[in-house]
């Protein structure tokens, strides 16, 4: 039974890791475009925050960062 459980657990650990990697890539893209397109960076950070709503602290920081960038862009 334990031999059958390990492949299932490996798949279950890969899914959140890939999900977090995708969110990290979106945040990195947002950070790279802050200088040229602040509104686009704000929207990118907002979308990353929406995708990471499964956690609690990360989306709060991303919404705050996106809001600050959006206010500075005006």
Beta strands, then each sheet from edge to edge (+ up, - down):
end
